[in-house]
Amino acid sequence: MTDLFRICVARTLHHEGGKVDNVNDSGGATNFGISLRFLKKLTGIENGYQEGDIDKDGDIDAADIDSLTIGKVKELLYKHFWLPYGQDIETWPLRLAFKVFDFGVNASPSVAIKTLQKTVGAMPDGVIGSETRIKIMQSDPDTVIARFSLNQCQYYAQITTARPTYLEFLVGWVRRAADLGETI
């Protein structure tokens, strides 16, 4: 894990909070941003167990969410929510890296990448390629961060419109989008 990741994940864990199990959250039981739905999608095998079987009892259920330690959460966030950006994220300004990573934990790395691409005027294909890299380098970081936050709010409005039960999360999501990382 890199120093940049450690800085960003500390702030993201603050946004995510601890264990919650809200019936209106399609991810199911969640602990520090790791949802039961996410654990069930993991296909890797570790020491003979599915990667999502945190308590190593042969199944993936709410007990695995309860068994998550901060160390395991950070390991999962690094592997599945930081590494998808490749080495590119390590070259971005701290605040931009934080915004994109934090949104990726909340929405998915693919959604965060497409949002970043839309923000900088690159083709929103969800893959950080040469066009995206160039557009990021040519852009003013403060402007990108502000516009990214606005696009993040638009995303939240769209999913809330499509799924009205998410309305209860909207204020928290907008607060999260408003965190421009000035104090990190």
OpenMM code with the backbone's topology and positions (N, CA, C; nanometers):
from openmm import Vec3, app, unit

residues = "MET THR ASP LEU PHE ARG ILE CYS VAL ALA ARG THR LEU HIS HIS GLU GLY GLY LYS VAL ASP ASN VAL ASN ASP SER GLY GLY ALA THR ASN PHE GLY ILE SER LEU ARG PHE LEU LYS LYS LEU THR GLY ILE GLU ASN GLY TYR GLN GLU GLY ASP ILE ASP LYS ASP GLY ASP ILE ASP ALA ALA ASP ILE ASP SER LEU THR ILE GLY LYS VAL LYS GLU LEU LEU TYR LYS HIS PHE TRP LEU PRO TYR GLY GLN ASP ILE GLU THR TRP PRO LEU ARG LEU ALA PHE LYS VAL PHE ASP PHE GLY VAL ASN ALA SER PRO SER VAL ALA ILE LYS THR LEU GLN LYS THR VAL GLY ALA MET PRO ASP GLY VAL ILE GLY SER GLU THR ARG ILE LYS ILE MET GLN SER ASP PRO ASP THR VAL ILE ALA ARG PHE SER LEU ASN GLN CYS GLN TYR TYR ALA GLN ILE THR THR ALA ARG PRO THR TYR LEU GLU PHE LEU VAL GLY TRP VAL ARG ARG ALA ALA ASP LEU GLY GLU THR ILE".split()
positions = [
    Vec3(0.0846, -0.1183, 0.0000),
    Vec3(0.0000, 0.0000, 0.0000),
    Vec3(0.0886, 0.1240, 0.0000),
    Vec3(0.0467, 0.2213, -0.0750),
    Vec3(0.1275, 0.3417, -0.0921),
    Vec3(0.0896, 0.4488, 0.0105),
    Vec3(0.1786, 0.5468, 0.0262),
    Vec3(0.1494, 0.6577, 0.1174),
    Vec3(0.0252, 0.7344, 0.0721),
    Vec3(0.0119, 0.7559, -0.0580),
    Vec3(-0.1040, 0.8280, -0.1096),
    Vec3(-0.2327, 0.7527, -0.0763),
    Vec3(-0.2310, 0.6218, -0.0946),
    Vec3(-0.3481, 0.5415, -0.0585),
    Vec3(-0.3802, 0.5580, 0.0896),
    Vec3(-0.2803, 0.5502, 0.1750),
    Vec3(-0.3042, 0.5604, 0.3200),
    Vec3(-0.3707, 0.6929, 0.3573),
    Vec3(-0.3287, 0.7997, 0.2931),
    Vec3(-0.3888, 0.9311, 0.3199),
    Vec3(-0.5347, 0.9320, 0.2728),
    Vec3(-0.5568, 0.8856, 0.1520),
    Vec3(-0.6918, 0.8876, 0.0953),
    Vec3(-0.7869, 0.7935, 0.1684),
    Vec3(-0.7409, 0.6752, 0.2018),
    Vec3(-0.8300, 0.5783, 0.2661),
    Vec3(-0.8712, 0.6257, 0.4050),
    Vec3(-0.7846, 0.6974, 0.4744),
    Vec3(-0.8218, 0.7485, 0.6071),
    Vec3(-0.9423, 0.8412, 0.5959),
    Vec3(-0.9426, 0.9274, 0.4969),
    Vec3(-1.0537, 1.0207, 0.4773),
    Vec3(-1.1788, 0.9449, 0.4313),
    Vec3(-1.1610, 0.8499, 0.3412),
    Vec3(-1.2747, 0.7721, 0.2921),
    Vec3(-1.3389, 0.6914, 0.4041),
    Vec3(-1.2596, 0.6321, 0.4904),
    Vec3(-1.3154, 0.5560, 0.6022),
    Vec3(-1.3962, 0.6463, 0.6945),
    Vec3(-1.3569, 0.7726, 0.7067),
    Vec3(-1.4353, 0.8693, 0.7839),
    Vec3(-1.5738, 0.8861, 0.7201),
    Vec3(-1.5789, 0.8964, 0.5873),
    Vec3(-1.7076, 0.9090, 0.5183),
    Vec3(-1.7917, 0.7823, 0.5327),
    Vec3(-1.7272, 0.6697, 0.5234),
    Vec3(-1.8011, 0.5436, 0.5244),
    Vec3(-1.8571, 0.5087, 0.6630),
    Vec3(-1.7852, 0.5458, 0.7680),
    Vec3(-1.8333, 0.5108, 0.9009),
    Vec3(-1.8202, 0.3627, 0.9266),
    Vec3(-1.8907, 0.3140, 1.0251),
    Vec3(-1.8808, 0.1737, 1.0656),
    Vec3(-1.9907, 0.0880, 1.0064),
    Vec3(-2.0345, -0.0077, 1.0837),
    Vec3(-2.1300, -0.1075, 1.0369),
    Vec3(-2.2710, -0.0499, 1.0315),
    Vec3(-2.3360, -0.0735, 0.9183),
    Vec3(-2.4765, -0.0383, 0.9002),
    Vec3(-2.5451, -0.1492, 0.8216),
    Vec3(-2.6739, -0.1634, 0.8451),
    Vec3(-2.7534, -0.2602, 0.7698),
    Vec3(-2.8896, -0.1970, 0.7466),
    Vec3(-2.8983, -0.1184, 0.6389),
    Vec3(-3.0186, -0.0439, 0.6062),
    Vec3(-3.0934, -0.1186, 0.4964),
    Vec3(-3.2205, -0.1455, 0.5175),
    Vec3(-3.2983, -0.2220, 0.4197),
    Vec3(-3.3064, -0.1521, 0.2839),
    Vec3(-3.2884, -0.0202, 0.2821),
    Vec3(-3.2940, 0.0541, 0.1563),
    Vec3(-3.1612, 0.0580, 0.0817),
    Vec3(-3.0571, 0.0008, 0.1403),
    Vec3(-2.9255, -0.0034, 0.0760),
    Vec3(-2.9145, -0.1357, 0.0004),
    Vec3(-2.9074, -0.1274, -0.1317),
    Vec3(-2.9021, -0.2490, -0.2134),
    Vec3(-2.7759, -0.3317, -0.1899),
    Vec3(-2.6750, -0.2708, -0.1266),
    Vec3(-2.5530, -0.3449, -0.0962),
    Vec3(-2.5668, -0.4373, 0.0234),
    Vec3(-2.6733, -0.4207, 0.0988),
    Vec3(-2.6928, -0.5020, 0.2190),
    Vec3(-2.6063, -0.4515, 0.3328),
    Vec3(-2.5837, -0.5366, 0.4298),
    Vec3(-2.5002, -0.5002, 0.5444),
    Vec3(-2.3659, -0.4498, 0.4937),
    Vec3(-2.3160, -0.3437, 0.5566),
    Vec3(-2.1936, -0.2779, 0.5125),
    Vec3(-2.1101, -0.2416, 0.6335),
    Vec3(-1.9792, -0.2514, 0.6196),
    Vec3(-1.8876, -0.2122, 0.7258),
    Vec3(-1.7702, -0.1381, 0.6625),
    Vec3(-1.7554, -0.0105, 0.6956),
    Vec3(-1.6488, 0.0741, 0.6417),
    Vec3(-1.6396, 0.0670, 0.4893),
    Vec3(-1.7562, 0.0697, 0.4241),
    Vec3(-1.7592, 0.0734, 0.2781),
    Vec3(-1.7580, -0.0620, 0.2097),
    Vec3(-1.7401, -0.1685, 0.2840),
    Vec3(-1.7412, -0.3028, 0.2262),
    Vec3(-1.8796, -0.3626, 0.2493),
    Vec3(-1.9497, -0.3874, 0.1395),
    Vec3(-2.0871, -0.4384, 0.1503),
    Vec3(-2.0909, -0.5901, 0.1333),
    Vec3(-2.1976, -0.6465, 0.1827),
    Vec3(-2.2185, -0.7901, 0.1672),
    Vec3(-2.2302, -0.8255, 0.0186),
    Vec3(-2.2985, -0.7420, -0.0570),
    Vec3(-2.3101, -0.7665, -0.2018),
    Vec3(-2.1709, -0.7715, -0.2660),
    Vec3(-2.0821, -0.6796, -0.2262),
    Vec3(-1.9456, -0.6776, -0.2797),
    Vec3(-1.8717, -0.8065, -0.2425),
    Vec3(-1.8791, -0.8465, -0.1151),
    Vec3(-1.8084, -0.9685, -0.0723),
    Vec3(-1.8558, -1.0899, -0.1518),
    Vec3(-1.9860, -1.0959, -0.1792),
    Vec3(-2.0400, -1.2108, -0.2526),
    Vec3(-1.9929, -1.2138, -0.3978),
    Vec3(-1.9537, -1.0997, -0.4523),
    Vec3(-1.9067, -1.0938, -0.5916),
    Vec3(-1.7599, -1.1321, -0.6062),
    Vec3(-1.6860, -1.1350, -0.4961),
    Vec3(-1.5436, -1.1670, -0.5044),
    Vec3(-1.5254, -1.3119, -0.5456),
    Vec3(-1.4378, -1.3352, -0.6399),
    Vec3(-1.4200, -1.4700, -0.6939),
    Vec3(-1.2864, -1.5328, -0.6567),
    Vec3(-1.1985, -1.4547, -0.5968),
    Vec3(-1.0666, -1.5077, -0.5622),
    Vec3(-1.0729, -1.6102, -0.4508),
    Vec3(-0.9700, -1.6914, -0.4445),
    Vec3(-0.9568, -1.7921, -0.3390),
    Vec3(-0.8333, -1.7571, -0.2569),
    Vec3(-0.8494, -1.7550, -0.1253),
    Vec3(-0.7387, -1.7284, -0.0339),
    Vec3(-0.7360, -1.8369, 0.0726),
    Vec3(-0.6267, -1.9077, 0.0806),
    Vec3(-0.6110, -2.0152, 0.1793),
    Vec3(-0.7270, -2.1144, 0.1758),
    Vec3(-0.7738, -2.1449, 0.0551),
    Vec3(-0.8791, -2.2433, 0.0388),
    Vec3(-1.0205, -2.1906, 0.0566),
    Vec3(-1.0356, -2.0635, 0.0859),
    Vec3(-1.1680, -2.0035, 0.1043),
    Vec3(-1.1913, -1.8945, 0.0007),
    Vec3(-1.3188, -1.8713, -0.0321),
    Vec3(-1.3515, -1.7587, -0.1181),
    Vec3(-1.3023, -1.6315, -0.0512),
    Vec3(-1.2548, -1.5378, -0.1314),
    Vec3(-1.1997, -1.4136, -0.0785),
    Vec3(-1.2997, -1.3396, 0.0102),
    Vec3(-1.4275, -1.3458, -0.0219),
    Vec3(-1.5285, -1.2763, 0.0570),
    Vec3(-1.5693, -1.3464, 0.1850),
    Vec3(-1.5219, -1.4682, 0.2042),
    Vec3(-1.5544, -1.5442, 0.3263),
    Vec3(-1.4570, -1.5029, 0.4368),
    Vec3(-1.4806, -1.3873, 0.4930),
    Vec3(-1.3883, -1.3258, 0.5889),
    Vec3(-1.3708, -1.4123, 0.7132),
    Vec3(-1.4803, -1.4712, 0.7616),
    Vec3(-1.4706, -1.5517, 0.8846),
    Vec3(-1.4352, -1.6976, 0.8583),
    Vec3(-1.4126, -1.7317, 0.7318),
    Vec3(-1.3655, -1.8653, 0.6905),
    Vec3(-1.4547, -1.9788, 0.7399),
    Vec3(-1.5880, -1.9571, 0.7317),
    Vec3(-1.6798, -2.0626, 0.7754),
    Vec3(-1.7490, -2.1329, 0.6592),
    Vec3(-1.7052, -2.1030, 0.5365),
    Vec3(-1.7589, -2.1723, 0.4201),
    Vec3(-1.8740, -2.1028, 0.3503),
    Vec3(-1.9209, -1.9908, 0.4043),
    Vec3(-2.0250, -1.9149, 0.3350),
    Vec3(-1.9975, -1.7655, 0.3497),
    Vec3(-2.0674, -1.6875, 0.2701),
    Vec3(-2.0521, -1.5422, 0.2758),
    Vec3(-2.1863, -1.4845, 0.3192),
    Vec3(-2.1871, -1.4286, 0.4403),
    Vec3(-2.3106, -1.3755, 0.4973),
    Vec3(-2.2790, -1.2564, 0.5878),
    Vec3(-2.3783, -1.2087, 0.6594),
    Vec3(-2.3611, -1.0909, 0.7448),
    Vec3(-2.2521, -1.1109, 0.8501),
    Vec3(-2.2254, -1.2342, 0.8883),
    Vec3(-2.1182, -1.2606, 0.9849),
    Vec3(-1.9824, -1.2191, 0.9277),
    Vec3(-1.9679, -1.2243, 0.7968),
    Vec3(-1.8428, -1.1806, 0.7342),
    Vec3(-1.8273, -1.0295, 0.7443),
    Vec3(-1.9375, -0.9571, 0.7334),
    Vec3(-1.9337, -0.8116, 0.7527),
    Vec3(-1.8926, -0.7817, 0.8968),
    Vec3(-1.9488, -0.8553, 0.9911),
    Vec3(-1.9136, -0.8365, 1.1330),
    Vec3(-1.7667, -0.8684, 1.1597),
    Vec3(-1.7096, -0.9597, 1.0826),
    Vec3(-1.5718, -1.0050, 1.1043),
    Vec3(-1.4665, -0.9147, 1.0421),
    Vec3(-1.5093, -0.8171, 0.9644),
    Vec3(-1.4122, -0.7286, 0.8998),
    Vec3(-1.3348, -0.6456, 1.0018),
    Vec3(-1.2032, -0.6460, 0.9892),
    Vec3(-1.1184, -0.5573, 1.0686),
    Vec3(-1.0791, -0.4389, 0.9804),
    Vec3(-1.0335, -0.3334, 1.0411),
    Vec3(-0.9874, -0.2180, 0.9621),
    Vec3(-0.8756, -0.2613, 0.8676),
    Vec3(-0.7877, -0.3465, 0.9155),
    Vec3(-0.6789, -0.3946, 0.8297),
    Vec3(-0.7308, -0.4674, 0.7071),
    Vec3(-0.8287, -0.5549, 0.7247),
    Vec3(-0.8865, -0.6289, 0.6126),
    Vec3(-0.9620, -0.5345, 0.5190),
    Vec3(-1.0339, -0.4371, 0.5765),
    Vec3(-1.1046, -0.3386, 0.4951),
    Vec3(-1.0050, -0.2634, 0.4070),
    Vec3(-0.8958, -0.2170, 0.4651),
    Vec3(-0.7953, -0.1444, 0.3870),
    Vec3(-0.7367, -0.2330, 0.2770),
    Vec3(-0.7130, -0.3588, 0.3091),
    Vec3(-0.6603, -0.4529, 0.2099),
    Vec3(-0.7576, -0.4670, 0.0926),
    Vec3(-0.8864, -0.4830, 0.1224),
    Vec3(-0.9870, -0.4960, 0.0174),
    Vec3(-1.0019, -0.3664, -0.0623),
    Vec3(-1.0006, -0.2527, 0.0068),
    Vec3(-1.0124, -0.1248, -0.0618),
    Vec3(-0.8925, -0.1002, -0.1537),
    Vec3(-0.7744, -0.1371, -0.1080),
    Vec3(-0.6553, -0.1199, -0.1913),
    Vec3(-0.6642, -0.2073, -0.3167),
    Vec3(-0.6945, -0.3329, -0.2960),
    Vec3(-0.6956, -0.4285, -0.4074),
    Vec3(-0.8070, -0.4000, -0.5084),
    Vec3(-0.9268, -0.3697, -0.4585),
    Vec3(-1.0424, -0.3623, -0.5471),
    Vec3(-1.0890, -0.2202, -0.5798),
    Vec3(-1.0417, -0.1205, -0.5039),
    Vec3(-1.0891, 0.0156, -0.5252),
    Vec3(-0.9767, 0.1163, -0.5505),
    Vec3(-0.8516, 0.0780, -0.5304),
    Vec3(-0.7378, 0.1662, -0.5595),
    Vec3(-0.6634, 0.1166, -0.6829),
    Vec3(-0.6297, -0.0095, -0.6849),
    Vec3(-0.5514, -0.0647, -0.7953),
    Vec3(-0.6207, -0.0563, -0.9316),
    Vec3(-0.7550, -0.0553, -0.9408),
    Vec3(-0.8161, -0.0402, -1.0730),
    Vec3(-0.7764, 0.0883, -1.1467),
    Vec3(-0.7262, 0.1895, -1.0746),
    Vec3(-0.6816, 0.3124, -1.1398),
    Vec3(-0.5383, 0.2995, -1.1909),
    Vec3(-0.4746, 0.1877, -1.1629),
    Vec3(-0.3372, 0.1661, -1.2060),
    Vec3(-0.2423, 0.2659, -1.1416),
    Vec3(-0.1284, 0.2835, -1.2010),
    Vec3(-0.0303, 0.3790, -1.1491),
    Vec3(-0.0726, 0.5233, -1.1716),
    Vec3(-0.1728, 0.5425, -1.2564),
    Vec3(-0.2168, 0.6788, -1.2873),
    Vec3(-0.2534, 0.7560, -1.1611),
    Vec3(-0.3281, 0.6947, -1.0718),
    Vec3(-0.3763, 0.7658, -0.9532),
    Vec3(-0.2598, 0.8174, -0.8684),
    Vec3(-0.1481, 0.7491, -0.8733),
    Vec3(-0.0303, 0.7900, -0.7961),
    Vec3(0.0329, 0.9174, -0.8523),
    Vec3(-0.0018, 0.9533, -0.9754),
    Vec3(0.0555, 1.0732, -1.0374),
    Vec3(-0.0359, 1.1949, -1.0247),
    Vec3(-0.1566, 1.1741, -0.9780),
    Vec3(-0.2523, 1.2834, -0.9667),
    Vec3(-0.2277, 1.3639, -0.8400),
    Vec3(-0.2707, 1.4891, -0.8388),
    Vec3(-0.2643, 1.5665, -0.7148),
    Vec3(-0.3443, 1.4952, -0.6047),
    Vec3(-0.2996, 1.5087, -0.4830),
    Vec3(-0.3607, 1.4396, -0.3692),
    Vec3(-0.5125, 1.4558, -0.3658),
    Vec3(-0.5600, 1.5776, -0.3786),
    Vec3(-0.7040, 1.6018, -0.3670),
    Vec3(-0.7820, 1.5339, -0.4789),
    Vec3(-0.7271, 1.5299, -0.5990),
    Vec3(-0.7945, 1.4617, -0.7091),
    Vec3(-0.7949, 1.3109, -0.6857),
    Vec3(-0.6829, 1.2572, -0.6436),
    Vec3(-0.6759, 1.1141, -0.6129),
    Vec3(-0.7794, 1.0784, -0.5066),
    Vec3(-0.7889, 1.1615, -0.4029),
    Vec3(-0.8879, 1.1369, -0.2983),
    Vec3(-1.0289, 1.1381, -0.3540),
    Vec3(-1.0646, 1.2417, -0.4310),
    Vec3(-1.2018, 1.2540, -0.4826),
    Vec3(-1.2395, 1.1326, -0.5669),
    Vec3(-1.1520, 1.0933, -0.6571),
    Vec3(-1.1833, 0.9829, -0.7475),
    Vec3(-1.1915, 0.8516, -0.6693),
    Vec3(-1.0951, 0.8270, -0.5816),
    Vec3(-1.0972, 0.7048, -0.5011),
    Vec3(-1.2208, 0.7000, -0.4127),
    Vec3(-1.2492, 0.8083, -0.3430),
    Vec3(-1.3622, 0.8118, -0.2505),
    Vec3(-1.4938, 0.7855, -0.3242),
    Vec3(-1.5106, 0.8473, -0.4397),
    Vec3(-1.6318, 0.8244, -0.5180),
    Vec3(-1.6360, 0.6801, -0.5679),
    Vec3(-1.5201, 0.6262, -0.6033),
    Vec3(-1.5142, 0.4871, -0.6481),
    Vec3(-1.5565, 0.3897, -0.5409),
    Vec3(-1.5213, 0.4180, -0.4161),
    Vec3(-1.5637, 0.3320, -0.3048),
    Vec3(-1.7152, 0.3394, -0.2906),
    Vec3(-1.7702, 0.4567, -0.3102),
    Vec3(-1.9138, 0.4768, -0.2940),
    Vec3(-1.9936, 0.4257, -0.4138),
    Vec3(-1.9439, 0.4454, -0.5348),
    Vec3(-2.0223, 0.4138, -0.6547),
    Vec3(-1.9640, 0.2993, -0.7378),
    Vec3(-1.8362, 0.2880, -0.7442),
    Vec3(-1.7559, 0.1854, -0.8123),
    Vec3(-1.6426, 0.2570, -0.8845),
    Vec3(-1.5272, 0.1926, -0.8951),
    Vec3(-1.4181, 0.2554, -0.9698),
    Vec3(-1.4567, 0.2881, -1.1141),
    Vec3(-1.5350, 0.2035, -1.1774),
    Vec3(-1.5754, 0.2293, -1.3157),
    Vec3(-1.6586, 0.3570, -1.3262),
    Vec3(-1.7527, 0.3756, -1.2361),
    Vec3(-1.8345, 0.4977, -1.2359),
    Vec3(-1.7456, 0.6188, -1.2088),
    Vec3(-1.6523, 0.6055, -1.1148),
    Vec3(-1.5625, 0.7173, -1.0826),
    Vec3(-1.4749, 0.7542, -1.2027),
    Vec3(-1.4236, 0.6547, -1.2731),
    Vec3(-1.3404, 0.6813, -1.3909),
    Vec3(-1.4231, 0.7505, -1.4991),
    Vec3(-1.5432, 0.6997, -1.5265),
    Vec3(-1.6290, 0.7622, -1.6276),
    Vec3(-1.6641, 0.9056, -1.5883),
    Vec3(-1.6857, 0.9280, -1.4599),
    Vec3(-1.7168, 1.0634, -1.4129),
    Vec3(-1.5965, 1.1545, -1.4316),
    Vec3(-1.4771, 1.1038, -1.4015),
    Vec3(-1.3553, 1.1820, -1.4232),
    Vec3(-1.3385, 1.2125, -1.5719),
    Vec3(-1.3608, 1.1136, -1.6565),
    Vec3(-1.3477, 1.1342, -1.8006),
    Vec3(-1.4465, 1.2395, -1.8509),
    Vec3(-1.5700, 1.2305, -1.8055),
    Vec3(-1.6703, 1.3310, -1.8416),
    Vec3(-1.6241, 1.4690, -1.7953),
    Vec3(-1.5669, 1.4752, -1.6765),
    Vec3(-1.5224, 1.6019, -1.6183),
    Vec3(-1.4125, 1.6680, -1.7012),
    Vec3(-1.3179, 1.5890, -1.7499),
    Vec3(-1.2045, 1.6463, -1.8234),
    Vec3(-1.2266, 1.6487, -1.9746),
    Vec3(-1.3405, 1.5990, -2.0216),
    Vec3(-1.3708, 1.6023, -2.1639),
    Vec3(-1.3145, 1.4865, -2.2439),
    Vec3(-1.2856, 1.3751, -2.1761),
    Vec3(-1.2393, 1.2543, -2.2455),
    Vec3(-1.3589, 1.1625, -2.2703),
    Vec3(-1.3416, 1.0678, -2.3605),
    Vec3(-1.4464, 0.9700, -2.3887),
    Vec3(-1.4723, 0.8880, -2.2616),
    Vec3(-1.5964, 0.8890, -2.2092),
    Vec3(-1.6250, 0.8173, -2.0838),
    Vec3(-1.6438, 0.6671, -2.1061),
    Vec3(-1.5312, 0.5972, -2.1212),
    Vec3(-1.5364, 0.4534, -2.1468),
    Vec3(-1.4997, 0.3699, -2.0247),
    Vec3(-1.4616, 0.4353, -1.9147),
    Vec3(-1.4281, 0.3636, -1.7923),
    Vec3(-1.2870, 0.3080, -1.7890),
    Vec3(-1.2059, 0.3417, -1.8887),
    Vec3(-1.0675, 0.2950, -1.8953),
    Vec3(-0.9760, 0.4172, -1.9021),
    Vec3(-0.8779, 0.4215, -1.8140),
    Vec3(-0.7840, 0.5333, -1.8163),
    Vec3(-0.6776, 0.5049, -1.9224),
    Vec3(-0.6956, 0.5686, -2.0361),
    Vec3(-0.6018, 0.5531, -2.1468),
    Vec3(-0.5297, 0.6835, -2.1729),
    Vec3(-0.4632, 0.6895, -2.2878),
    Vec3(-0.3808, 0.8067, -2.3180),
    Vec3(-0.4634, 0.9348, -2.3278),
    Vec3(-0.5841, 0.9285, -2.3866),
    Vec3(-0.6668, 1.0485, -2.3966),
    Vec3(-0.7007, 1.1029, -2.2580),
    Vec3(-0.7405, 1.0144, -2.1686),
    Vec3(-0.7755, 1.0572, -2.0323),
    Vec3(-0.6536, 1.1154, -1.9623),
    Vec3(-0.5394, 1.0486, -1.9741),
    Vec3(-0.4166, 1.0980, -1.9100),
    Vec3(-0.3815, 1.2387, -1.9581),
    Vec3(-0.3874, 1.2579, -2.0882),
    Vec3(-0.3536, 1.3886, -2.1453),
    Vec3(-0.4503, 1.4952, -2.0961),
    Vec3(-0.5784, 1.4645, -2.0985),
    Vec3(-0.6796, 1.5622, -2.0560),
    Vec3(-0.6618, 1.5981, -1.9081),
    Vec3(-0.6277, 1.5009, -1.8251),
    Vec3(-0.6046, 1.5291, -1.6830),
    Vec3(-0.4842, 1.6216, -1.6679),
    Vec3(-0.3743, 1.5891, -1.7383),
    Vec3(-0.2522, 1.6697, -1.7268),
    Vec3(-0.2716, 1.8120, -1.7777),
    Vec3(-0.3597, 1.8294, -1.8750),
    Vec3(-0.3827, 1.9615, -1.9332),
    Vec3(-0.4832, 2.0451, -1.8531),
    Vec3(-0.5443, 1.9855, -1.7533),
    Vec3(-0.6510, 2.0528, -1.6793),
    Vec3(-0.6004, 2.1106, -1.5483),
    Vec3(-0.6638, 2.2186, -1.5054),
    Vec3(-0.6354, 2.2777, -1.3750),
    Vec3(-0.6958, 2.1872, -1.2671),
    Vec3(-0.6148, 2.1366, -1.1728),
    Vec3(-0.6666, 2.0429, -1.0727),
    Vec3(-0.7840, 2.0973, -0.9914),
    Vec3(-0.7799, 2.2233, -0.9516),
    Vec3(-0.8901, 2.2786, -0.8724),
    Vec3(-1.0203, 2.2800, -0.9513),
    Vec3(-1.0114, 2.3132, -1.0789),
    Vec3(-1.1299, 2.3141, -1.1644),
    Vec3(-1.1825, 2.1724, -1.1825),
    Vec3(-1.0923, 2.0784, -1.2051),
    Vec3(-1.1332, 1.9386, -1.2218),
    Vec3(-1.2033, 1.8890, -1.0959),
    Vec3(-1.1476, 1.9177, -0.9801),
    Vec3(-1.2066, 1.8717, -0.8544),
    Vec3(-1.3460, 1.9312, -0.8353),
    Vec3(-1.3614, 2.0597, -0.8607),
    Vec3(-1.4919, 2.1244, -0.8446),
    Vec3(-1.5943, 2.0666, -0.9422),
    Vec3(-1.5549, 2.0502, -1.0667),
    Vec3(-1.6472, 1.9945, -1.1671),
    Vec3(-1.6781, 1.8473, -1.1401),
    Vec3(-1.5777, 1.7749, -1.0961),
    Vec3(-1.5987, 1.6347, -1.0606),
    Vec3(-1.7046, 1.6253, -0.9509),
    Vec3(-1.6956, 1.7109, -0.8515),
    Vec3(-1.7932, 1.7103, -0.7419),
    Vec3(-1.9342, 1.7393, -0.7915),
    Vec3(-1.9459, 1.8317, -0.8861),
    Vec3(-2.0774, 1.8601, -0.9451),
    Vec3(-2.1300, 1.7391, -1.0224),
    Vec3(-2.0429, 1.6747, -1.0978),
    Vec3(-2.0835, 1.5542, -1.1713),
    Vec3(-2.1202, 1.4409, -1.0761),
    Vec3(-2.0511, 1.4344, -0.9642),
    Vec3(-2.0823, 1.3357, -0.8612),
    Vec3(-2.2249, 1.3593, -0.8104),
    Vec3(-2.2599, 1.4847, -0.7838),
    Vec3(-2.3958, 1.5181, -0.7388),
    Vec3(-2.4995, 1.4815, -0.8440),
    Vec3(-2.4665, 1.5041, -0.9711),
    Vec3(-2.5591, 1.4656, -1.0789),
    Vec3(-2.5823, 1.3146, -1.0792),
    Vec3(-2.4763, 1.2389, -1.0578),
    Vec3(-2.4892, 1.0934, -1.0509),
    Vec3(-2.5826, 1.0548, -0.9365),
    Vec3(-2.5625, 1.1149, -0.8208),
    Vec3(-2.6479, 1.0834, -0.7058),
    Vec3(-2.7931, 1.1195, -0.7340),
    Vec3(-2.8168, 1.2313, -0.8003),
    Vec3(-2.9532, 1.2709, -0.8345),
    Vec3(-3.0163, 1.1693, -0.9300),
    Vec3(-2.9379, 1.1217, -1.0267),
    Vec3(-2.9892, 1.0246, -1.1234),
    Vec3(-3.0270, 0.8931, -1.0563),
    Vec3(-2.9398, 0.8423, -0.9696),
    Vec3(-2.9725, 0.7126, -0.9080),
    Vec3(-3.0850, 0.7267, -0.8062),
    Vec3(-3.0962, 0.8434, -0.7451),
    Vec3(-3.2052, 0.8660, -0.6501),
    Vec3(-3.3382, 0.8777, -0.7247),
    Vec3(-3.3362, 0.9385, -0.8407),
    Vec3(-3.4571, 0.9474, -0.9228),
    Vec3(-3.4995, 0.8080, -0.9681),
    Vec3(-3.4018, 0.7273, -1.0069),
    Vec3(-3.4314, 0.5921, -1.0542),
    Vec3(-3.4743, 0.4997, -0.9399),
    Vec3(-3.4253, 0.5262, -0.8216),
    Vec3(-3.4562, 0.4407, -0.7062),
    Vec3(-3.4910, 0.5317, -0.5881),
    Vec3(-3.6164, 0.5711, -0.5758),
    Vec3(-3.6569, 0.6674, -0.4726),
    Vec3(-3.6236, 0.6263, -0.3288),
    Vec3(-3.6064, 0.4976, -0.3021),
    Vec3(-3.5698, 0.4566, -0.1659),
    Vec3(-3.4307, 0.5082, -0.1275),
    Vec3(-3.3514, 0.5485, -0.2269),
    Vec3(-3.2187, 0.6038, -0.1990),
    Vec3(-3.2247, 0.7479, -0.1495),
    Vec3(-3.3420, 0.8088, -0.1543),
    Vec3(-3.3549, 0.9485, -0.1141),
    Vec3(-3.2998, 0.9735, 0.0255),
    Vec3(-3.3146, 0.8778, 0.1145),
    Vec3(-3.2643, 0.8965, 0.2506),
    Vec3(-3.1111, 0.9091, 0.2569),
    Vec3(-3.0426, 0.8653, 0.1528),
    Vec3(-2.8967, 0.8735, 0.1489),
    Vec3(-2.8461, 0.9996, 0.0797),
    Vec3(-2.9343, 1.0711, 0.0113),
    Vec3(-2.8939, 1.1809, -0.0763),
    Vec3(-2.8189, 1.2918, -0.0033),
    Vec3(-2.8666, 1.3341, 0.1115),
    Vec3(-2.7993, 1.4434, 0.1839),
    Vec3(-2.6562, 1.4029, 0.2206),
    Vec3(-2.6382, 1.2817, 0.2694),
    Vec3(-2.5039, 1.2338, 0.3019),
    Vec3(-2.4152, 1.2239, 0.1805),
    Vec3(-2.4707, 1.1793, 0.0696),
    Vec3(-2.3930, 1.1691, -0.0535),
    Vec3(-2.3502, 1.3071, -0.1029),
    Vec3(-2.4407, 1.4043, -0.0943),
    Vec3(-2.4066, 1.5397, -0.1382),
    Vec3(-2.2989, 1.5992, -0.0473),
    Vec3(-2.3082, 1.5733, 0.0827),
    Vec3(-2.2011, 1.6184, 0.1741),
    Vec3(-2.0680, 1.5566, 0.1342),
    Vec3(-2.0720, 1.4313, 0.1000),
    Vec3(-1.9503, 1.3610, 0.0577),
    Vec3(-1.8949, 1.4244, -0.0698),
    Vec3(-1.9821, 1.4523, -0.1644),
    Vec3(-1.9392, 1.5158, -0.2892),
    Vec3(-1.8797, 1.6540, -0.2631),
    Vec3(-1.9318, 1.7229, -0.1625),
    Vec3(-1.8851, 1.8580, -0.1299),
    Vec3(-1.7483, 1.8565, -0.0627),
    Vec3(-1.7018, 1.7413, -0.0162),
    Vec3(-1.5693, 1.7312, 0.0446),
    Vec3(-1.4659, 1.7385, -0.0677),
    Vec3(-1.4080, 1.8537, -0.0849),
    Vec3(-1.3092, 1.8734, -0.1911),
    Vec3(-1.1684, 1.8395, -0.1464),
    Vec3(-1.1556, 1.7873, -0.0260),
    Vec3(-1.0245, 1.7440, 0.0216),
    Vec3(-0.9295, 1.8555, 0.0612),
    Vec3(-0.9832, 1.9741, 0.0885),
    Vec3(-0.8934, 2.0865, 0.1212),
    Vec3(-0.8086, 2.0626, 0.2453),
    Vec3(-0.8563, 1.9819, 0.3378),
    Vec3(-0.7834, 1.9649, 0.4638),
    Vec3(-0.7017, 1.8374, 0.4710),
    Vec3(-0.6806, 1.7721, 0.3561),
    Vec3(-0.5951, 1.6515, 0.3606),
    Vec3(-0.4579, 1.6826, 0.3053),
] * unit.nanometer
topology = app.Topology()
chain = topology.addChain("A")
for resn in residues:
    res = topology.addResidue(resn, chain)
    for name in ("N", "CA", "C"):
        topology.addAtom(name, app.Element.getBySymbol(name[0]), res)
